[in-house]
Amino acid sequence: MSISIVRFANIFMLALVAGSIFGIWIGYNPMSLSGTAYLEQQQNAIRSLNTLMPILGAIAILLTLLSAFMQRKSKAVFITLLVAAACLIASGLITKFGNQPINAIVMTWKPDSMPADWTTLRDNWWTFHIQRTLSSMAGLALVIWASIRKD
């Protein structure tokens, strides 16, 4: 398999993942929403993204690791891509153990019976989201750098 094809696929897939996460950070800040608006927005996003994004994220991680393996003769590129993969894995772990447990709780809520402490879970979810945004953006930047640098 050509390294150019792997690099392209890696950047493309990771751009889809990191771009989606970044778009949520920019466009879905829930801090000013009423409880009902937050619930509707969040439940819709969970239904839309909870299956697709982990699959795309796993593919991006695998492509990053494949790219690292294929370029292992260049120590700088190899290490950069391993660090990028670590950033992506961190983003996935934050999602799995931070955001998704909160998502599961939010999916049980009804607009007319939201818990009194709903803002605490909202704020915790948002903190986890910012963390995964930063780690995925760092991973994307490193993959791009590794792909365009001159040896």
N, CA, C and O atoms as a GROMACS GRO file, in nm:
protein
  604
    1MET      N    1   0.085  -0.118   0.000
    1MET     CA    2   0.000   0.000   0.000
    1MET      C    3   0.089   0.125   0.000
    1MET      O    4   0.186   0.132   0.076
    2SER      N    5   0.057   0.218  -0.082
    2SER     CA    6   0.137   0.339  -0.096
    2SER      C    7   0.126   0.429   0.027
    2SER      O    8   0.017   0.448   0.082
    3ILE      N    9   0.240   0.483   0.070
    3ILE     CA   10   0.240   0.573   0.185
    3ILE      C   11   0.158   0.698   0.156
    3ILE      O   12   0.097   0.754   0.246
    4SER      N   13   0.155   0.742   0.030
    4SER     CA   14   0.075   0.860  -0.005
    4SER      C   15  -0.073   0.835   0.017
    4SER      O   16  -0.145   0.923   0.064
    5ILE      N   17  -0.120   0.716  -0.016
    5ILE     CA   18  -0.261   0.682   0.004
    5ILE      C   19  -0.292   0.677   0.154
    5ILE      O   20  -0.395   0.727   0.197
    6VAL      N   21  -0.204   0.617   0.232
    6VAL     CA   22  -0.225   0.608   0.377
    6VAL      C   23  -0.223   0.747   0.438
    6VAL      O   24  -0.308   0.779   0.522
    7ARG      N   25  -0.127   0.831   0.399
    7ARG     CA   26  -0.122   0.968   0.452
    7ARG      C   27  -0.249   1.044   0.420
    7ARG      O   28  -0.307   1.110   0.507
    8PHE      N   29  -0.294   1.034   0.294
    8PHE     CA   30  -0.416   1.102   0.253
    8PHE      C   31  -0.535   1.054   0.335
    8PHE      O   32  -0.611   1.134   0.391
    9ALA      N   33  -0.552   0.923   0.342
    9ALA     CA   34  -0.664   0.865   0.418
    9ALA      C   35  -0.658   0.905   0.564
    9ALA      O   36  -0.760   0.933   0.626
   10ASN      N   37  -0.537   0.907   0.620
   10ASN     CA   38  -0.518   0.944   0.760
   10ASN      C   39  -0.561   1.088   0.785
   10ASN      O   40  -0.638   1.116   0.877
   11ILE      N   41  -0.512   1.179   0.702
   11ILE     CA   42  -0.549   1.320   0.719
   11ILE      C   43  -0.699   1.339   0.696
   11ILE      O   44  -0.765   1.410   0.772
   12PHE      N   45  -0.752   1.276   0.592
   12PHE     CA   46  -0.894   1.292   0.560
   12PHE      C   47  -0.982   1.242   0.675
   12PHE      O   48  -1.073   1.313   0.720
   13MET      N   49  -0.956   1.121   0.721
   13MET     CA   50  -1.038   1.063   0.828
   13MET      C   51  -1.025   1.144   0.956
   13MET      O   52  -1.126   1.173   1.021
   14LEU      N   53  -0.904   1.180   0.991
   14LEU     CA   54  -0.882   1.256   1.114
   14LEU      C   55  -0.943   1.395   1.104
   14LEU      O   56  -0.991   1.449   1.204
   15ALA      N   57  -0.942   1.455   0.985
   15ALA     CA   58  -1.005   1.586   0.966
   15ALA      C   59  -1.156   1.576   0.988
   15ALA      O   60  -1.217   1.667   1.045
   16LEU      N   61  -1.216   1.466   0.944
   16LEU     CA   62  -1.360   1.447   0.970
   16LEU      C   63  -1.388   1.439   1.120
   16LEU      O   64  -1.482   1.502   1.169
   17VAL      N   65  -1.308   1.363   1.190
   17VAL     CA   66  -1.328   1.344   1.334
   17VAL      C   67  -1.302   1.473   1.410
   17VAL      O   68  -1.388   1.522   1.483
   18ALA      N   69  -1.181   1.528   1.393
   18ALA     CA   70  -1.145   1.649   1.468
   18ALA      C   71  -1.233   1.766   1.427
   18ALA      O   72  -1.269   1.849   1.511
   19GLY      N   73  -1.269   1.774   1.300
   19GLY     CA   74  -1.358   1.882   1.255
   19GLY      C   75  -1.495   1.874   1.319
   19GLY      O   76  -1.553   1.976   1.356
   20SER      N   77  -1.547   1.753   1.331
   20SER     CA   78  -1.677   1.736   1.397
   20SER      C   79  -1.670   1.778   1.543
   20SER      O   80  -1.758   1.847   1.594
   21ILE      N   81  -1.565   1.735   1.610
   21ILE     CA   82  -1.547   1.769   1.751
   21ILE      C   83  -1.530   1.920   1.768
   21ILE      O   84  -1.587   1.980   1.858
   22PHE      N   85  -1.450   1.980   1.680
   22PHE     CA   86  -1.428   2.124   1.684
   22PHE      C   87  -1.560   2.199   1.656
   22PHE      O   88  -1.590   2.298   1.722
   23GLY      N   89  -1.637   2.151   1.560
   23GLY     CA   90  -1.765   2.214   1.528
   23GLY      C   91  -1.861   2.211   1.646
   23GLY      O   92  -1.934   2.308   1.670
   24ILE      N   93  -1.862   2.102   1.720
   24ILE     CA   94  -1.945   2.094   1.840
   24ILE      C   95  -1.897   2.197   1.942
   24ILE      O   96  -1.978   2.264   2.005
   25TRP      N   97  -1.767   2.210   1.958
   25TRP     CA   98  -1.711   2.307   2.052
   25TRP      C   99  -1.750   2.450   2.015
   25TRP      O  100  -1.787   2.529   2.102
   26ILE      N  101  -1.744   2.482   1.887
   26ILE     CA  102  -1.775   2.618   1.842
   26ILE      C  103  -1.925   2.644   1.841
   26ILE      O  104  -1.970   2.751   1.884
   27GLY      N  105  -2.003   2.550   1.793
   27GLY     CA  106  -2.144   2.576   1.768
   27GLY      C  107  -2.245   2.524   1.867
   27GLY      O  108  -2.363   2.557   1.858
   28TYR      N  109  -2.201   2.443   1.963
   28TYR     CA  110  -2.298   2.379   2.052
   28TYR      C  111  -2.273   2.408   2.198
   28TYR      O  112  -2.314   2.330   2.284
   29ASN      N  113  -2.207   2.518   2.229
   29ASN     CA  114  -2.184   2.551   2.370
   29ASN      C  115  -2.319   2.558   2.442
   29ASN      O  116  -2.401   2.645   2.410
   30PRO      N  117  -2.343   2.469   2.538
   30PRO     CA  118  -2.475   2.460   2.600
   30PRO      C  119  -2.496   2.554   2.718
   30PRO      O  120  -2.604   2.552   2.778
   31MET      N  121  -2.399   2.636   2.752
   31MET     CA  122  -2.406   2.713   2.876
   31MET      C  123  -2.520   2.813   2.882
   31MET      O  124  -2.569   2.844   2.991
   32SER      N  125  -2.564   2.864   2.769
   32SER     CA  126  -2.671   2.965   2.773
   32SER      C  127  -2.809   2.907   2.740
   32SER      O  128  -2.906   2.982   2.730
   33LEU      N  129  -2.817   2.777   2.723
   33LEU     CA  130  -2.944   2.715   2.684
   33LEU      C  131  -3.031   2.686   2.807
   33LEU      O  132  -2.982   2.657   2.916
   34SER      N  133  -3.160   2.696   2.785
   34SER     CA  134  -3.254   2.652   2.888
   34SER      C  135  -3.244   2.500   2.899
   34SER      O  136  -3.186   2.435   2.812
   35GLY      N  137  -3.298   2.446   3.005
   35GLY     CA  138  -3.294   2.301   3.024
   35GLY      C  139  -3.358   2.226   2.909
   35GLY      O  140  -3.303   2.126   2.862
   36THR      N  141  -3.472   2.272   2.864
   36THR     CA  142  -3.542   2.205   2.755
   36THR      C  143  -3.464   2.214   2.625
   36THR      O  144  -3.451   2.114   2.553
   37ALA      N  145  -3.411   2.331   2.594
   37ALA     CA  146  -3.332   2.347   2.471
   37ALA      C  147  -3.206   2.261   2.477
   37ALA      O  148  -3.169   2.196   2.378
   38TYR      N  149  -3.140   2.261   2.592
   38TYR     CA  150  -3.020   2.178   2.609
   38TYR      C  151  -3.054   2.031   2.587
   38TYR      O  152  -2.984   1.961   2.514
   39LEU      N  153  -3.161   1.984   2.649
   39LEU     CA  154  -3.198   1.844   2.640
   39LEU      C  155  -3.227   1.805   2.496
   39LEU      O  156  -3.182   1.701   2.449
   40GLU      N  157  -3.302   1.887   2.427
   40GLU     CA  158  -3.336   1.857   2.288
   40GLU      C  159  -3.210   1.854   2.200
   40GLU      O  160  -3.191   1.761   2.121
   41GLN      N  161  -3.124   1.953   2.216
   41GLN     CA  162  -3.001   1.959   2.137
   41GLN      C  163  -2.910   1.840   2.168
   41GLN      O  164  -2.857   1.776   2.077
   42GLN      N  165  -2.892   1.812   2.295
   42GLN     CA  166  -2.799   1.707   2.336
   42GLN      C  167  -2.849   1.568   2.295
   42GLN      O  168  -2.772   1.487   2.244
   43GLN      N  169  -2.976   1.542   2.317
   43GLN     CA  170  -3.029   1.411   2.280
   43GLN      C  171  -3.022   1.390   2.129
   43GLN      O  172  -2.995   1.279   2.083
   44ASN      N  173  -3.046   1.494   2.052
   44ASN     CA  174  -3.036   1.483   1.906
   44ASN      C  175  -2.891   1.455   1.865
   44ASN      O  176  -2.866   1.369   1.780
   45ALA      N  177  -2.796   1.525   1.924
   45ALA     CA  178  -2.655   1.502   1.892
   45ALA      C  179  -2.611   1.362   1.932
   45ALA      O  180  -2.538   1.296   1.858
   46ILE      N  181  -2.654   1.317   2.048
   46ILE     CA  182  -2.618   1.182   2.094
   46ILE      C  183  -2.671   1.078   1.996
   46ILE      O  184  -2.599   0.986   1.956
   47ARG      N  185  -2.798   1.091   1.959
   47ARG     CA  186  -2.856   0.995   1.864
   47ARG      C  187  -2.782   0.997   1.730
   47ARG      O  188  -2.766   0.893   1.667
   48SER      N  189  -2.738   1.113   1.687
   48SER     CA  190  -2.672   1.128   1.557
   48SER      C  191  -2.527   1.082   1.556
   48SER      O  192  -2.480   1.028   1.456
   49LEU      N  193  -2.456   1.102   1.666
   49LEU     CA  194  -2.311   1.086   1.664
   49LEU      C  195  -2.256   0.971   1.749
   49LEU      O  196  -2.141   0.932   1.730
   50ASN      N  197  -2.334   0.918   1.840
   50ASN     CA  198  -2.281   0.822   1.938
   50ASN      C  199  -2.228   0.693   1.877
   50ASN      O  200  -2.142   0.629   1.938
   51THR      N  201  -2.275   0.654   1.761
   51THR     CA  202  -2.225   0.534   1.696
   51THR      C  203  -2.120   0.567   1.592
   51THR      O  204  -2.014   0.504   1.588
   52LEU      N  205  -2.147   0.667   1.509
   52LEU     CA  206  -2.058   0.701   1.399
   52LEU      C  207  -1.921   0.752   1.446
   52LEU      O  208  -1.818   0.707   1.396
   53MET      N  209  -1.919   0.844   1.540
   53MET     CA  210  -1.792   0.907   1.579
   53MET      C  211  -1.691   0.809   1.639
   53MET      O  212  -1.573   0.818   1.604
   54PRO      N  213  -1.731   0.717   1.726
   54PRO     CA  214  -1.631   0.620   1.774
   54PRO      C  215  -1.571   0.533   1.663
   54PRO      O  216  -1.454   0.498   1.668
   55ILE      N  217  -1.653   0.499   1.565
   55ILE     CA  218  -1.602   0.419   1.451
   55ILE      C  219  -1.501   0.501   1.371
   55ILE      O  220  -1.393   0.452   1.339
   56LEU      N  221  -1.537   0.625   1.339
   56LEU     CA  222  -1.445   0.711   1.264
   56LEU      C  223  -1.317   0.736   1.345
   56LEU      O  224  -1.208   0.737   1.289
   57GLY      N  225  -1.332   0.756   1.476
   57GLY     CA  226  -1.216   0.777   1.561
   57GLY      C  227  -1.123   0.656   1.563
   57GLY      O  228  -1.001   0.671   1.557
   58ALA      N  229  -1.180   0.538   1.571
   58ALA     CA  230  -1.099   0.415   1.570
   58ALA      C  231  -1.025   0.400   1.437
   58ALA      O  232  -0.909   0.360   1.435
   59ILE      N  233  -1.092   0.430   1.328
   59ILE     CA  234  -1.027   0.423   1.197
   59ILE      C  235  -0.912   0.523   1.190
   59ILE      O  236  -0.805   0.492   1.138
   60ALA      N  237  -0.934   0.644   1.241
   60ALA     CA  238  -0.829   0.747   1.240
   60ALA      C  239  -0.708   0.702   1.322
   60ALA      O  240  -0.594   0.724   1.281
   61ILE      N  241  -0.732   0.641   1.437
   61ILE     CA  242  -0.622   0.591   1.520
   61ILE      C  243  -0.545   0.481   1.446
   61ILE      O  244  -0.422   0.482   1.444
   62LEU      N  245  -0.617   0.388   1.386
   62LEU     CA  246  -0.552   0.279   1.313
   62LEU      C  247  -0.471   0.331   1.195
   62LEU      O  248  -0.361   0.283   1.169
   63LEU      N  249  -0.525   0.427   1.122
   63LEU     CA  250  -0.451   0.485   1.010
   63LEU      C  251  -0.326   0.560   1.058
   63LEU      O  252  -0.222   0.556   0.992
   64THR      N  253  -0.337   0.626   1.172
   64THR     CA  254  -0.221   0.696   1.227
   64THR      C  255  -0.113   0.596   1.265
   64THR      O  256   0.005   0.618   1.238
   65LEU      N  257  -0.152   0.487   1.328
   65LEU     CA  258  -0.055   0.384   1.365
   65LEU      C  259   0.004   0.315   1.242
   65LEU      O  260   0.124   0.286   1.239
   66LEU      N  261  -0.079   0.289   1.140
   66LEU     CA  262  -0.029   0.230   1.016
   66LEU      C  263   0.070   0.324   0.948
   66LEU      O  264   0.175   0.281   0.900
   67SER      N  265   0.037   0.451   0.946
   67SER     CA  266   0.126   0.550   0.888
   67SER      C  267   0.260   0.554   0.963
   67SER      O  268   0.366   0.561   0.902
   68ALA      N  269   0.253   0.550   1.095
   68ALA     CA  270   0.376   0.548   1.176
   68ALA      C  271   0.460   0.425   1.141
   68ALA      O  272   0.581   0.435   1.121
   69PHE      N  273   0.396   0.310   1.135
   69PHE     CA  274   0.468   0.186   1.104
   69PHE      C  275   0.533   0.194   0.966
   69PHE      O  276   0.648   0.153   0.949
   70MET      N  277   0.460   0.248   0.868
   70MET     CA  278   0.512   0.256   0.732
   70MET      C  279   0.628   0.356   0.720
   70MET      O  280   0.708   0.348   0.627
   71GLN      N  281   0.636   0.449   0.815
   71GLN     CA  282   0.740   0.552   0.810
   71GLN      C  283   0.840   0.538   0.925
   71GLN      O  284   0.905   0.636   0.963
   72ARG      N  285   0.852   0.419   0.978
   72ARG     CA  286   0.934   0.396   1.097
   72ARG      C  287   1.083   0.423   1.074
   72ARG      O  288   1.158   0.440   1.171
   73LYS      N  289   1.126   0.428   0.951
   73LYS     CA  290   1.269   0.457   0.924
   73LYS      C  291   1.304   0.602   0.954
   73LYS      O  292   1.420   0.635   0.979
   74SER      N  293   1.204   0.689   0.950
   74SER     CA  294   1.227   0.828   0.986
   74SER      C  295   1.186   0.844   1.133
   74SER      O  296   1.067   0.849   1.165
   75LYS      N  297   1.285   0.852   1.219
   75LYS     CA  298   1.258   0.854   1.363
   75LYS      C  299   1.166   0.971   1.402
   75LYS      O  300   1.075   0.954   1.483
   76ALA      N  301   1.190   1.089   1.345
   76ALA     CA  302   1.109   1.207   1.378
   76ALA      C  303   0.963   1.187   1.340
   76ALA      O  304   0.873   1.219   1.418
   77VAL      N  305   0.939   1.135   1.220
   77VAL     CA  306   0.801   1.111   1.174
   77VAL      C  307   0.737   1.001   1.257
   77VAL      O  308   0.622   1.014   1.301
   78PHE      N  309   0.809   0.894   1.280
   78PHE     CA  310   0.757   0.782   1.358
   78PHE      C  311   0.713   0.827   1.497
   78PHE      O  312   0.602   0.796   1.540
   79ILE      N  313   0.799   0.899   1.566
   79ILE     CA  314   0.767   0.945   1.702
   79ILE      C  315   0.652   1.045   1.698
   79ILE      O  316   0.563   1.040   1.784
   80THR      N  317   0.653   1.135   1.602
   80THR     CA  318   0.544   1.233   1.589
   80THR      C  319   0.410   1.164   1.571
   80THR      O  320   0.311   1.201   1.634
   81LEU      N  321   0.407   1.063   1.487
   81LEU     CA  322   0.281   0.992   1.463
   81LEU      C  323   0.239   0.908   1.584
   81LEU      O  324   0.120   0.892   1.609
   82LEU      N  325   0.335   0.854   1.658
   82LEU     CA  326   0.299   0.783   1.781
   82LEU      C  327   0.240   0.880   1.884
   82LEU      O  328   0.145   0.845   1.954
   83VAL      N  329   0.296   0.999   1.894
   83VAL     CA  330   0.240   1.100   1.986
   83VAL      C  331   0.101   1.141   1.938
   83VAL      O  332   0.011   1.160   2.019
   84ALA      N  333   0.085   1.156   1.807
   84ALA     CA  334  -0.047   1.188   1.752
   84ALA      C  335  -0.148   1.079   1.788
   84ALA      O  336  -0.260   1.108   1.830
   85ALA      N  337  -0.108   0.954   1.771
   85ALA     CA  338  -0.196   0.842   1.806
   85ALA      C  339  -0.232   0.846   1.955
   85ALA      O  340  -0.346   0.818   1.993
   86ALA      N  341  -0.134   0.880   2.038
   86ALA     CA  342  -0.162   0.890   2.182
   86ALA      C  343  -0.264   1.001   2.210
   86ALA      O  344  -0.351   0.985   2.295
   87CYS      N  345  -0.254   1.111   2.139
   87CYS     CA  346  -0.353   1.220   2.155
   87CYS      C  347  -0.492   1.171   2.115
   87CYS      O  348  -0.591   1.201   2.182
   88LEU      N  349  -0.499   1.096   2.006
   88LEU     CA  350  -0.628   1.046   1.958
   88LEU      C  351  -0.684   0.941   2.053
   88LEU      O  352  -0.805   0.937   2.078
   89ILE      N  353  -0.598   0.857   2.105
   89ILE     CA  354  -0.643   0.757   2.203
   89ILE      C  355  -0.694   0.828   2.328
   89ILE      O  356  -0.795   0.787   2.386
   90ALA      N  357  -0.624   0.933   2.371
   90ALA     CA  358  -0.670   1.011   2.487
   90ALA      C  359  -0.809   1.069   2.461
   90ALA      O  360  -0.896   1.066   2.548
   91SER      N  361  -0.828   1.121   2.342
   91SER     CA  362  -0.959   1.176   2.306
   91SER      C  363  -1.067   1.068   2.312
   91SER      O  364  -1.178   1.091   2.362
   92GLY      N  365  -1.034   0.950   2.263
   92GLY     CA  366  -1.129   0.838   2.269
   92GLY      C  367  -1.159   0.795   2.411
   92GLY      O  368  -1.273   0.764   2.444
   93LEU      N  369  -1.057   0.792   2.495
   93LEU     CA  370  -1.078   0.753   2.635
   93LEU      C  371  -1.160   0.858   2.711
   93LEU      O  372  -1.244   0.824   2.793
   94ILE      N  373  -1.134   0.985   2.682
   94ILE     CA  374  -1.215   1.091   2.743
   94ILE      C  375  -1.361   1.074   2.703
   94ILE      O  376  -1.451   1.088   2.785
   95THR      N  377  -1.383   1.044   2.576
   95THR     CA  378  -1.519   1.022   2.527
   95THR      C  379  -1.584   0.902   2.596
   95THR      O  380  -1.696   0.911   2.647
   96LYS      N  381  -1.511   0.791   2.598
   96LYS     CA  382  -1.566   0.666   2.652
   96LYS      C  383  -1.597   0.674   2.801
   96LYS      O  384  -1.701   0.627   2.847
   97PHE      N  385  -1.505   0.734   2.877
   97PHE     CA  386  -1.521   0.733   3.023
   97PHE      C  387  -1.568   0.865   3.081
   97PHE      O  388  -1.599   0.873   3.200
   98GLY      N  389  -1.574   0.970   3.000
   98GLY     CA  390  -1.621   1.100   3.046
   98GLY      C  391  -1.755   1.136   2.985
   98GLY      O  392  -1.855   1.148   3.056
   99ASN      N  393  -1.756   1.155   2.853
   99ASN     CA  394  -1.877   1.202   2.785
   99ASN      C  395  -1.986   1.096   2.775
   99ASN      O  396  -2.102   1.124   2.803
  100GLN      N  397  -1.950   0.975   2.734
  100GLN     CA  398  -2.053   0.875   2.709
  100GLN      C  399  -2.133   0.833   2.832
  100GLN      O  400  -2.253   0.810   2.820
  101PRO      N  401  -2.072   0.821   2.950
  101PRO     CA  402  -2.156   0.792   3.067
  101PRO      C  403  -2.259   0.904   3.095
  101PRO      O  404  -2.372   0.877   3.135
  102ILE      N  405  -2.218   1.027   3.072
  102ILE     CA  406  -2.312   1.138   3.089
  102ILE      C  407  -2.418   1.132   2.980
  102ILE      O  408  -2.536   1.156   3.006
  103ASN      N  409  -2.377   1.100   2.856
  103ASN     CA  410  -2.474   1.085   2.748
  103ASN      C  411  -2.582   0.983   2.783
  103ASN      O  412  -2.701   1.006   2.758
  104ALA      N  413  -2.541   0.872   2.840
  104ALA     CA  414  -2.637   0.766   2.876
  104ALA      C  415  -2.739   0.818   2.977
  104ALA      O  416  -2.857   0.784   2.969
  105ILE      N  417  -2.694   0.898   3.070
  105ILE     CA  418  -2.785   0.956   3.170
  105ILE      C  419  -2.880   1.056   3.102
  105ILE      O  420  -3.000   1.053   3.126
  106VAL      N  421  -2.824   1.144   3.019
  106VAL     CA  422  -2.904   1.247   2.952
  106VAL      C  423  -3.013   1.184   2.865
  106VAL      O  424  -3.122   1.239   2.853
  107MET      N  425  -2.984   1.070   2.805
  107MET     CA  426  -3.084   1.005   2.718
  107MET      C  427  -3.204   0.954   2.798
  107MET      O  428  -3.307   0.922   2.738
  108THR      N  429  -3.194   0.944   2.930
  108THR     CA  430  -3.307   0.899   3.010
  108THR      C  431  -3.396   1.015   3.055
  108THR      O  432  -3.506   0.993   3.106
  109TRP      N  433  -3.351   1.138   3.036
  109TRP     CA  434  -3.426   1.254   3.082
  109TRP      C  435  -3.544   1.285   2.991
  109TRP      O  436  -3.542   1.257   2.871
  110LYS      N  437  -3.646   1.343   3.051
  110LYS     CA  438  -3.764   1.394   2.980
  110LYS      C  439  -3.772   1.543   3.008
  110LYS      O  440  -3.735   1.588   3.116
  111PRO      N  441  -3.819   1.621   2.910
  111PRO     CA  442  -3.823   1.767   2.929
  111PRO      C  443  -3.900   1.812   3.053
  111PRO      O  444  -3.866   1.914   3.114
  112ASP      N  445  -4.003   1.740   3.091
  112ASP     CA  446  -4.086   1.782   3.204
  112ASP      C  447  -4.038   1.727   3.339
  112ASP      O  448  -4.101   1.751   3.442
  113SER      N  449  -3.927   1.651   3.337
  113SER     CA  450  -3.879   1.595   3.464
  113SER      C  451  -3.726   1.591   3.468
  113SER      O  452  -3.667   1.489   3.504
  114MET      N  453  -3.663   1.701   3.432
  114MET     CA  454  -3.517   1.706   3.437
  114MET      C  455  -3.472   1.715   3.582
  114MET      O  456  -3.538   1.779   3.664
  115PRO      N  457  -3.359   1.651   3.616
  115PRO     CA  458  -3.312   1.655   3.753
  115PRO      C  459  -3.270   1.797   3.792
  115PRO      O  460  -3.233   1.878   3.708
  116ALA      N  461  -3.276   1.823   3.920
  116ALA     CA  462  -3.241   1.957   3.970
  116ALA      C  463  -3.096   1.992   3.941
  116ALA      O  464  -3.064   2.109   3.922
  117ASP      N  465  -3.007   1.893   3.939
  117ASP     CA  466  -2.864   1.919   3.917
  117ASP      C  467  -2.821   1.898   3.772
  117ASP      O  468  -2.704   1.866   3.748
  118TRP      N  469  -2.911   1.914   3.676
  118TRP     CA  470  -2.879   1.890   3.536
  118TRP      C  471  -2.763   1.977   3.487
  118TRP      O  472  -2.688   1.935   3.400
  119THR      N  473  -2.748   2.096   3.544
  119THR     CA  474  -2.639   2.184   3.499
  119THR      C  475  -2.501   2.130   3.541
  119THR      O  476  -2.402   2.156   3.474
  120THR      N  477  -2.496   2.056   3.649
  120THR     CA  478  -2.369   1.997   3.691
  120THR      C  479  -2.322   1.894   3.588
  120THR      O  480  -2.206   1.895   3.548
  121LEU      N  481  -2.413   1.808   3.545
  121LEU     CA  482  -2.376   1.709   3.442
  121LEU      C  483  -2.345   1.779   3.310
  121LEU      O  484  -2.252   1.740   3.240
  122ARG      N  485  -2.422   1.881   3.276
  122ARG     CA  486  -2.395   1.958   3.153
  122ARG      C  487  -2.253   2.015   3.158
  122ARG      O  488  -2.178   2.004   3.062
  123ASP      N  489  -2.218   2.077   3.270
  123ASP     CA  490  -2.086   2.139   3.284
  123ASP      C  491  -1.974   2.035   3.282
  123ASP      O  492  -1.868   2.059   3.223
  124ASN      N  493  -1.996   1.921   3.344
  124ASN     CA  494  -1.896   1.814   3.340
  124ASN      C  495  -1.877   1.763   3.198
  124ASN      O  496  -1.764   1.741   3.154
  125TRP      N  497  -1.988   1.744   3.125
  125TRP     CA  498  -1.982   1.699   2.987
  125TRP      C  499  -1.902   1.800   2.904
  125TRP      O  500  -1.818   1.761   2.823
  126TRP      N  501  -1.930   1.927   2.923
  126TRP     CA  502  -1.862   2.032   2.846
  126TRP      C  503  -1.712   2.034   2.876
  126TRP      O  504  -1.631   2.054   2.785
  127THR      N  505  -1.674   2.014   3.001
  127THR     CA  506  -1.531   2.009   3.036
  127THR      C  507  -1.464   1.893   2.965
  127THR      O  508  -1.355   1.909   2.909
  128PHE      N  509  -1.526   1.776   2.966
  128PHE     CA  510  -1.471   1.662   2.894
  128PHE      C  511  -1.463   1.692   2.744
  128PHE      O  512  -1.366   1.654   2.678
  129HIS      N  513  -1.564   1.759   2.692
  129HIS     CA  514  -1.564   1.789   2.549
  129HIS      C  515  -1.447   1.882   2.512
  129HIS      O  516  -1.382   1.862   2.410
  130ILE      N  517  -1.421   1.981   2.595
  130ILE     CA  518  -1.308   2.071   2.569
  130ILE      C  519  -1.177   1.991   2.571
  130ILE      O  520  -1.090   2.013   2.487
  131GLN      N  521  -1.164   1.901   2.665
  131GLN     CA  522  -1.042   1.819   2.673
  131GLN      C  523  -1.024   1.734   2.547
  131GLN      O  524  -0.914   1.727   2.493
  132ARG      N  525  -1.132   1.671   2.501
  132ARG     CA  526  -1.117   1.588   2.381
  132ARG      C  527  -1.099   1.673   2.256
  132ARG      O  528  -1.035   1.629   2.161
  133THR      N  529  -1.153   1.792   2.255
  133THR     CA  530  -1.129   1.882   2.142
  133THR      C  531  -0.981   1.916   2.133
  133THR      O  532  -0.922   1.907   2.025
  134LEU      N  533  -0.922   1.953   2.244
  134LEU     CA  534  -0.780   1.988   2.245
  134LEU      C  535  -0.692   1.870   2.205
  134LEU      O  536  -0.599   1.886   2.128
  135SER      N  537  -0.722   1.751   2.257
  135SER     CA  538  -0.639   1.635   2.224
  135SER      C  539  -0.657   1.593   2.078
  135SER      O  540  -0.560   1.553   2.015
  136SER      N  541  -0.777   1.601   2.025
  136SER     CA  542  -0.796   1.564   1.885
  136SER      C  543  -0.734   1.667   1.791
  136SER      O  544  -0.679   1.630   1.687
  137MET      N  545  -0.741   1.795   1.826
  137MET     CA  546  -0.679   1.898   1.743
  137MET      C  547  -0.526   1.883   1.745
  137MET      O  548  -0.460   1.902   1.643
  138ALA      N  549  -0.471   1.850   1.861
  138ALA     CA  550  -0.327   1.826   1.869
  138ALA      C  551  -0.288   1.707   1.782
  138ALA      O  552  -0.188   1.712   1.710
  139GLY      N  553  -0.366   1.600   1.787
  139GLY     CA  554  -0.340   1.483   1.704
  139GLY      C  555  -0.345   1.516   1.556
  139GLY      O  556  -0.260   1.472   1.479
  140LEU      N  557  -0.446   1.593   1.515
  140LEU     CA  558  -0.457   1.633   1.375
  140LEU      C  559  -0.336   1.717   1.333
  140LEU      O  560  -0.278   1.693   1.227
  141ALA      N  561  -0.299   1.814   1.414
  141ALA     CA  562  -0.184   1.899   1.382
  141ALA      C  563  -0.057   1.816   1.364
  141ALA      O  564   0.021   1.840   1.272
  142LEU      N  565  -0.037   1.718   1.452
  142LEU     CA  566   0.083   1.634   1.443
  142LEU      C  567   0.081   1.546   1.319
  142LEU      O  568   0.185   1.526   1.255
  143VAL      N  569  -0.035   1.492   1.284
  143VAL     CA  570  -0.044   1.409   1.163
  143VAL      C  571  -0.017   1.494   1.039
  143VAL      O  572   0.055   1.451   0.949
  144ILE      N  573  -0.072   1.613   1.034
  144ILE     CA  574  -0.047   1.700   0.920
  144ILE      C  575   0.101   1.735   0.913
  144ILE      O  576   0.162   1.727   0.806
  145TRP      N  577   0.159   1.773   1.026
  145TRP     CA  578   0.301   1.808   1.028
  145TRP      C  579   0.387   1.692   0.979
  145TRP      O  580   0.479   1.711   0.898
  146ALA      N  581   0.358   1.572   1.028
  146ALA     CA  582   0.436   1.455   0.987
  146ALA      C  583   0.422   1.429   0.837
  146ALA      O  584   0.515   1.378   0.774
  147SER      N  585   0.310   1.464   0.782
  147SER     CA  586   0.285   1.436   0.639
  147SER      C  587   0.348   1.539   0.546
  147SER      O  588   0.380   1.507   0.432
  148ILE      N  589   0.368   1.661   0.594
  148ILE     CA  590   0.419   1.766   0.505
  148ILE      C  591   0.565   1.804   0.529
  148ILE      O  592   0.624   1.877   0.450
  149ARG      N  593   0.622   1.755   0.637
  149ARG     CA  594   0.760   1.795   0.670
  149ARG      C  595   0.859   1.739   0.569
  149ARG      O  596   0.836   1.636   0.506
  150LYS      N  597   0.966   1.809   0.556
  150LYS     CA  598   1.075   1.766   0.467
  150LYS      C  599   1.178   1.690   0.549
  150LYS      O  600   1.218   1.736   0.656
  151ASP      N  601   1.220   1.577   0.500
  151ASP     CA  602   1.323   1.498   0.570
  151ASP      C  603   1.461   1.551   0.540
  151ASP      O  604   1.560   1.498   0.590
   0.00000   0.00000   0.00000
